Amino acid sequence: YKGGQERMTISYQQMEGCREWRKRSCKSGQHDQKLIVFSFQFFICLVHFPDLLQQHYLRNTFAYLSPEVTSISLCVFPGAVPGEPMKKDENSRRGNWGNQIEFVLTSVGFAVGLGNVWRFPYLCYRNGGGAFILPYFIMLVFCGIPLFFLELSFGQFASLGCLGVWKISPMFKGVGYSMMVVSTYIGIYYNVVICIAFYYFFLSMTNLLPWTYCNNPWNTPDCSSVVGSEHQFNFSLANATSSLEAGVSEVVNRTKRTSPSEEYWKHYVLNISDDIGNFGEVRLPILGCLFVSWSVVFLCLIRGVKSSGKVVYFTATFPYVVLTILFIRGITLDGAINGIKYYLTPQWQKVLDAKVWGDAASQIFYSLGCAWGSLITMASYNKFHNNCFRDSIIISITNCATSVYAGFVIFSILGFMAHHLNVPVSEVADHGPGLAFVAYPEALTLLPISPLWSLLFFFMLILLGLGTQFCLLETLVTAIVDEIGTDWIIKNKTIVTLSVAIAGFLLGVPLTTQAGIYWLLLMDNYAASFSLVIISCIMCICIMCIYGHKNYFKDVEMMLGFPPPLFFKVCWRFISPVIISFILIFTVIQYKPITYNDYVYPGWSLAIGFAMALSSVVSVKTLNCISAEVCLPNNGKSSFRDSIARLYYVSSKSS
C-alpha cells in the first residue's frame, strides 16, 4: 500500500478494535496468522486513507494476497460486497459526480451530438432506409456497447483521465496523448460549428427570417425562393403568413436553382472565399459568437464536474423536448409522410452491400465517441463501485434511439419541402452543415411563425453541441491536472480550464475567416477519422493482451461485484477488435479526396489533412518509444530492448 503503513499512526484503541474484529470474523484463527495481521494493517490503511481505493496501485496489493486475505480485506470495507453501499467512497482529491444521474446525463450529452441529427438520417436513407437499421443495431451490440463499457470501466477503475490510466502499461502512454491530440482537434472546430448555430439563433430573433426571399444585396440572379415571389417581399407579415398557409410557392425554371438559404449561408454568413489558401478577413459576427460559445463552455465547467453536472440537467434533456415539438409539428404537414417513407422504406438488397455495413460500423463508432478520451475521463469521476455496466447499456441505446428519432424530425420537414417544390425527397436531402444551415432552414421558411421554429431548431443544435464540447474540454483539463498532480494545480483547476478555453478560442480564429469553412471540413474529415480507429484498436490490444484479459476481468469483478458477462469478454478479446479492423480497412478503401460543393481541395491542403490525422497516430509510436527509454531508469547498462521488456514486466506485475 505504497508506504501507507509508515505514514499513519495507529492508536492502541484501534488495534484493540481490530483484534476484536478478528475474533468475531475470522473464527479464531482459521487463516494464517501472518496473513491476517497484514489484512488488519491493510484495513486500517483504508480507514485512514480511503482515497487509496481510487488509486491504481490498490489493485496491485490485492494481486499479491491469497484469496482468503483478499476476501477478508474486502469484507471489512463496506461496498466491496454486492448489495452493501459504500459509506465513504468520495475521492476528495479529484472530486466525484454529485450523483449518478449527472454522470449518465453528461455521457448522454456527450454521445448525442450534432452527428445524430445531421449525419445518421442521411446515412439511413442513402443505405437502404429501414434496412440500414438492421446492420446499425448489430454493430451497436457487437462493437458499440462493448467498447463503451470497456472505456467506462477502464476510467472508473483507475479514477484517472486519459493519460493517467496508462499506468497499467507505461509503454502505451502514447495512446493517452493521442486521445488528447484528437480531442484538441475536435474541440477547436466543433465549437466553431456551435458558434455558427449561435449566430443563426440570434438572427432568428426577427419577424421574418432573413433567408426567406431573394432580393437582398447578397443574392445572385440564380436565386429562387420557394416562398411566394419577389414582389411579395413588401407585403406585411400578416399577408406573408397568409400566403405561406395557402401554400403559395414559385420555383424559377433555371438550369440550376440556388435557394436563398444557400446564398445567405455562402455570401452573407461565411462570405466564402474562392480558395482554402485565401483567408480573406475575419468574419467579426462569427468571431463574436465564437467568444460567446467558449465563454459559455468555460462558465459551465468553472468548477469541473461539480458545475457541469448541474448544467446537463438542462442541456441533455431539453433537446428531446425540442425534437418532440418539431416532430409533432412536422408530421402534421403536407408531404411529411412521404419524407418519412423515404427515410424508412427498406431496400433489403442493400443489406448485402459491404458499404452499408461499413457505414453502420463507422457511424456507431464515431457517434458513441470511442477513443476520444472523454468516456474514460467522465467515468473517472464516478464512485468506485458504480455500476458502469448498466450505464453503458443505457447511454448507448439512448444515443442510437435518438439518432432514429431525429430522422423522423428531419425527414418529416424535408418531405414537406419536397411536396412544395414538387421534387423527389432525394433532391432536398442533405447532411452535415448543408442540412443544418441550408436545407432545414429553408424548409422552416415554409412554416407559419417560421422564426419560432428556427429559434427552437438552432437552440437544439446549440445544446447538442455544448453537451459534447463540455466533455472535450474536461478531457483536456483533467489529463493536464492528473499528469502534473500537484496540490497547487488541483486547487487551481479553474485556471487550467480558463487557459485551455483561451487557447481553444485563439486556435479557432482562423476558422472564422472567409476560408474558415474549408478548414473546418478539412479538420472534420481528417483530424478524427482513421486515427480514432487505430487508437481504439491499440487500446483493446493493450488492455486485453499486454495488461491481460484475466487481470482486467478480475478488476471489473472487484469494482462491480460481479464479473463482466461472457458476451462482453468474447467481444473485448475477439469480435470488437475484428470489427474495428474492418472499419479501418473500409475507411481506407472508401477514401475519396474531400470536396466542398464544386470546390476541389488542392494537394497541399490534403497533405495538411493527412498530417493532422497522422499527428495523433505518430504520437502513439513516438511517445511509446520515449516511455521505453525514459519511464524506467536503466542507468546506462541496458539496451532499448531491455527497456521495453521492463515496461512489459511492469504491466504484468501490476496485474
N, C-alpha and C positions, 0 to 999 in steps of 0.2 A: 504493500500500500504506500509505496513511494516515500518512505520516511515518516509517515504519519504518526507512527508509534513514538518516535523520538520527539516530535513537535507537540504532543499532547500531554496533559497532566491528568492522571487518573487518581481520584481520591479513594481513600480507604473504603468509604461507603459504597462507591460504585463497584469496587472489586468484590465487596461482600455481596452486593446485589447480583453480580454475575455468578458467584458461587451458588447462591440460592437458585438462580435460574437453571444452572447446570443440574442441580439435584432434581428439579421438577421436570426438566425437558429431556435430559439425556438418560434417565432411568438408571442412575447410579453406575455410570462408567461402562456402558456397553460399547463405547467407542474408545479409540486410543487416546490416552490422557494428553499427550503432547499435541495431538491434532485438535483436541477440544480446547486446550489453552489458547492455541492460535486462533481458533474461531472466536473465543471470547475477546481477544485483542482486536480482531477484525470487526466484531460487533461494536466495541467501544469506539473504534475509529470512525465507524459510520455515524454513531451518535454525535460525536464531536465535529465530524466533517461530513455532513450529509451531501455536500456538493460532490464528494468523491464518486457518488453513484452516477453522476452525469459524465464522468471522465472515462476516456477510453481505457486507461490503464487498470481500471477496476476489473474489467473483464479478464485481464491478464492474471489477476490474483486468483480468480476462480479457476483458471486453467490449470493451476498447479496444486489445487486442493483435491482431495479424494471426494468421491460422490457424497460420502457421509458428511464431511465437513461442509461441502457446498450446500447441502440441504439444511444443515444446522444454521449456517450463516444466513441463508435466505429466510428461514423460518422466523428468526428473531427480528428480521427487518420487515415491518408491515408493507404489503404491496407486492412482494415477490411471489406470493401465492395467489393464484387466481381467486377473485372474489373478495380479497382483502384490500380495502382502499389505502392508498398512500397517505400517511399522516403528514409527512414532510418531504415533498419531492420538488420543492421550488429551487431553481438554480439562481441563487441570489446574486451571482456574479454577472450572468448574462441576461437574466430575466426570462420569463415564460409568458405564454399567452394568458390573458385574463381568464379565459375559459375555452373549452374545446370548440365551441361554436365559432369563435373568432378565427381559429385555425382553418376550420372547414370553409367558412365564407371567404377567407383570404385565398385559399387554394382554388376555390371555385372561381373567384375573381381573376386569379392568375390564368387558369386554364381556359376559361371562357373569355375570349378576346375578340378582336376585330375579325380574325380569320373565320370564326364561327358564323359571322354574318355575311362577309363579302367573299369567302372562298368556298366553303362547303356547298352551299346551294348551287353554285356554278359547276363544281365538280360532279355533283349528283346528276344534274340534267345532262351534262356532257357525257357521262359514263353509264348511261342506261337508266336514268331515272330511279324508280324504286328498286331496280335490280342492283344498283350500286350499294344500297343499304346492306345487302347480304354480305359482301366481302368487307364492308366497313365494320360491321359488328363482329365478324370473325377476327379481323385484325385487332379489334378492341380487346377481345377475350384473350387472344394468344400473345399479343405483344403490348398493347396499351396498358391494361391493368397490371400485368406482371412487372413491367418496367416502372410504372408509377409506384407500386408497392415497394419495389426494390429501393428506389431513391428515398422514399419517405422513411422506411425502416433504417436505411443507412444513416441519414441525417439525424433521426431521432435517437438512435443508439449512441452515437458519438457526441451529440449535443454540440456540434461544431459546424461551421459553414463549409462551403465547397472546397476550401483549402485545408482546413484543419482535419477533415475526415480522413485525409490520406496519410495520417499517421499509421494506419493499418499497413501501409506499404509505401515508405518514402520514395521508392523507385518510381512510383506513379503519381507523384505530387504534381507533375506537369499537367495531368488531366484537370486538376483543380484550377490551374492558371488558364488553361484553355477554356474552361467554363466561364471564367471571369472575362476573357477576351470576347467571347461570343456575347455575353450579357452586355458588355460595353457597347459593341456594335449595334445590337438590337435596341438598347436603351437610347442611343443617340437618335436613330431615325424614327423609332416608334413614337417618341414624344413630339416629333415634328408632325406626324400624322394627327396626333391628338390636338396639336395647336391649330391645325387647319380645321379640324372639327369645331374647335372653339371659335374660329373665325366665322365659319358658316352659321354657328349658333347665334353669334352676335348679329350677323347680317339678317337673320330670320326675324329679328325683333322689328318688324315693319308691317304695314298694311298690305303690301304687295311684294312678293319675293322678287328680287332684282334680276333673276334669271328666267322670268316668265316670258318676256317679249323680246323682239329682235331690233328695235330701233333705239339702241344705245350706242354711245361713242365707240365701244369696243367691238361691236358686231360687224360682221362682213356681209357682202351681198349673198353669200351662200346660206346665211342663217334662215331657218324656217321654224316658226313656233308651232307647237301642237295645240296652243290655246288661242282661239279666235284669230283675228287678222290684225295687221299692224295698225290699221286705223282705229282699232278698238282700244288702243293704249290709253287714250284720253278719256275713256269712259270713267264714270265714277266707280267706286268699289262695289256698290250695290249692283250696278249693271254688269260689272265684270263677274261678280259672283253668280248673277243670274245666268250669264252666258255659259259659265262653267257647268252649272246644274243642267242646263239644256244640252250639254254635250257638244257645243259648237267647236269644231276643230278644222284646221286647214293645213294641209301638207303641200308645200310647193313642189311641183314636179320638176326636179332638177336631177342632174346626173348624180350628185352626191349631196345629201341633205346634212346640214350641220345644225344641231339643236342649240337653242340659246343657252342652255345649261353648260354645254360643252365649250362654247365660246366664252362664256362667263368664267369658266374654270381655267381655260388656257390663256385668254387675253387680258383678263382682269385680275383674277386671284393670283395666278402664277406669273402673268406677263412673260410667258416662257420664251427663252432664247432659242436660237436655231441650232445650237451645238452644246454638248456637255462641257466643252472647254471654254465656252463663252459665259462666264458667270454673270456678267452684267451688274446690276445694282441689287442691293439687299431690299427685299420687299418689307418695308417697315411695319405694315399691319401684321404680317405673319411673324415678324421678329417680336413684336409686342405680345402677340398671342403665345409665342414660344416661352417668353418670360413668365407669362401668367401660368402656363402649363407647368413649368418647372417649379414655380413658387407654390402651386397647389400640391405638387408631389412632395416637396420639402416640408411644408407645413403639416401634411398628413403623416409624415414619418419623423417628425421632430423629436418624438420620444420613442422611436423604434416601433416594435410590435405593440407596445402599450397604447400608442396613439392610433396607429394604422388599424389595429384590431377593433377599435371603436368605429372608425370611418367605414369599414367594409360592411357594417350592418346596413348602410345605405347604398354604397357603390356596388355591392354584389347582388343586391336584391331588387333595386329599382329598375334596372334594365329589363327584368322579367315583367314588371308592371307595364313598361313602355311597349315591349314586344306584344303583350296581350292586347293593349289598346290598339296598336297598329294592326294586329291580326283581326280583331273584331271589325275594325273599320275596313280592312282590306277585303274580307270575304263578302261584304255587303255590296261591293262594287261590280259593275257590269264587266264581264270578261275575267273575273277573278278565278272562277272555276277552271277556265281554260289554262290559265297560268299554273294552277296547282296540278292539273292533269299533266301538263308538260313537265312539271317538276317530278312527279311521282310515277307516271306511266312506265312500267318495267319493260325493258328491252333485254330479255333473258339471254339472247345470243351474245351480248357483250360480257356476260359473266365469264365466258371462256377466253376473253381477251386479257393477256398478261398486263396490259397497260392499266386496265381497270383495277386490278389487284395492286399494282404499284401505286396508283393514285390513292387507293384506300389506305394502304400501309403508311404512305407518306403523310397523308392528312392526319391520321391517328397520332403518328409520332410527333409531328410538329404542333398539332393542336394541344396536346397534353403538356407540352413544354419540357419534354425529356431532354436531359443533358445540358440544360441551360444553367444548372446550379441552383435555381430558385426553389425547386422542390426540396432539395437537401437543406437549404437554408431555412425555409419555413418550418420544416419538420424538426429542425434543431432546437426550436423554441418550445417544443412540446414537452410535457412531463414524461418522464422516462417510461412509465407503464401505460401510456396512452395506446389505445387500440388503433394503430395506424393501418392495420389490415382492413378494418371496417371503413375507415376514412377513405382509403384509396379506391375502394369499390364505389362508394357514394359519389366521390368527386369525379371519377372517370365517367360513370354513367350519366351524371348530371351534365358534364361537358358535351357528351355526344348527343344526348337528348336535346340540349339547347341548340345544337347545330341543325338537327332535323326540324325543330320548331321554328327556327329562324328562316328556314327555307320556305315554310308556308307564308310567313310575313312578307318575304321578298317577292316571291313569285305571284302572290295574290295581287300586289300592286303592279308588277310588271305585266301580268295578264290583263289588267285593266288598261294599262298604257297601250299594249298591243292591240286591244279591242278598239281604242280610239283612233289609232293610226291605221287600223285595218291591215296590219302586217303580222307575220308569224312572231311568236314569242321569242324565237331564237334571234331575231334581229334587234331586240331591245335588251336581251340578257347580257350581262357583263359581270366582271368580278374585279376585286381589288379597288384601287382608287376610282376606276371608271364607274363602278357600281355606286360607291359611297358618295361621290362628288359630282357625278354626271347623270347616270341613268335614273337612280332613285330620286334625286332632287327634281329632275324633270317630271317624273311621274307624280310627285307631290303637287306640282303646279296645277294638275287637273282636278284636285280635290277642293271642295268648298273649305273656306278658312284654311287655306294652304299654309300660312305662316305658323299656325298652331302645330300642324303635323310635322312641319320642318323642324320646329323647336324640339319637339319630342324625339324625333329621329336623331338629330345631332347631339342632343343631350345623352341619349342612349349610347352613341358612339364614344362620347367623352368618358362616360362611366366605364364602359367596357375596356377602353384603352388605359384608363387610370388604374384599374384593378391589376393589369399586367405590369404597368410601369412601377407601381409600388414594390412589387416583388423583385423586379430587376434592380432597382436602386438599393433595396435592402440586401440583396445578394452581394453586391459590391462592397457595401459598407460593412456587413458582417464579416466578409472574408478579410478585409483590411484589419478590423478590430481584433478578430480572433488570431490573426497571424502575428500582430505586434504584441497583443495580450497584456500590456502594462496597465496598471491601475489608472494612470492618468488618461489613457486613451479610452478606457472603458467608461470612466466618469464623464468624459467629454466626447461621447459618441456623436452628439449633435453637431459638433464642429466638423467631424468627418463627413457626416451626412451633407452638411452645407457645402463642404469643399467638393464633394463628388457631384452635387447638383450644379454648382457653378461651372465645373469642368464640362459637364454634360451640356449645359446651355451654350458655352463657348464653342464646343465641338459641333454643335448643331447649327450654328450661324451660317456656315456655307450652304446648308440645305434650305435656307430661306432666301437664297438668291434666285435670279431668273433661271439658272440652270439647276436649281435645287432638286426638282422632281427627277431629273436624270440620275443624280447621285443617290437619291432616296431609293429608287427602284434598283439601282446597281447594288446597293448595300443589302436590300431585301432579298435579292436573288443570289448573292454570292456569300455575304458575310455569315449567314446562318443557313447553309444548305447542306452539302455533303459533310461538312466538318462536324456538324452535330451527330450525324450517323456514326462517324468514326469515333468520336468521343464516347458515345454510348456503348459502342462495341468494346472499346478498350476497358471501360468501366465494368462491364459484365465479366470480361476475361479476368480482370484483376481480382474482383471480389470472389468469383466462383473458382478460379484456378490458382491464383497466387496466394490470396488470403485463405482460400479453402472453403468449398461449399459446406462441408460438415461443420466447420467452425462458425460460419455465418448462420447456418440453421440453428445452432445452439445459442448464438447471440439473440436471434429473434425469439426463440423459445424463452430465454431468460427474461427478455424485455416484455413480451406479451403474455407470458404464462402458458402459451401453447405453441407447438411447432408450426411453421408455415405449412399449409396444405400441400399434399403431394403434387397436385397440379402445378402449383407455383414453383415447387422445386424442379420439376421437369422443364417448365418454361424458362426459368432462370438459367439452367445449365445447357439446354439444347435448343428449344423452339424459338425463344426470343432472339438469341444471337443469330440464328439462321435467318429469321425474318429481317433483322437489322442488316445483315449482309445482302439480302435480297433488295432492300431499299437502296443500299449504296450502289449495287450493280444497276438497278433500274434508273437511278438518278444519272449515272454516267452514260448509260445507253440512250436515255431520252434527252440528253443535253442538247440545247439549241442556244446559239448566241442571243442575248437579250435584245429586245427591240421595244420601242415605245411608240405605239401607233405606226406611223410610216417612217419613224426615225430609226436608223440602224446605228448601233453604238460602234465607234471606231475601235481599232485593235488595241490601242494603248489603254483605253478605258477598261476593256475586258481584261487586260493584263493586271490592272489595278484590282479589279474584282477578284481574280484568282489569287492575287497577293493577300487580299483580306481573308479569303477562305483558307489559304494555306497558313496564314499567320497563327491561327489558333491551333491547327494541327501540328505545325512545326514546333510550337511551344511545348507540346507533349514530349516530343523526341528530345529537344534541346534540354529542357529542364530535367527530364529523366536522367540524361547523361550527367548533368551537373550534380543531381542528387546522388548518383552513383559514386561520384568522386569526392563530394563535399559533405554530405549528410553524416557520414560516419568517418571518423579520423582513421587514417591508415599509417600515420607517422612516416610516410615515405617508404614504407617497407613492403607494400603490397601493390599488386597491379590493378589496372582498371577492372579486369575480370573479377579479381578478388573482391573489389568494392561492390560490384553487382551481386556477387554471391552473398556478401554480408547483408545487403539490403533484402534479398530474398529470405535470408536466415531470420532477419528481424520480423518479417511478415509471418513466417511460420511459427516463431517463438511467441509472437503476440497473439497467436491463436490459441 
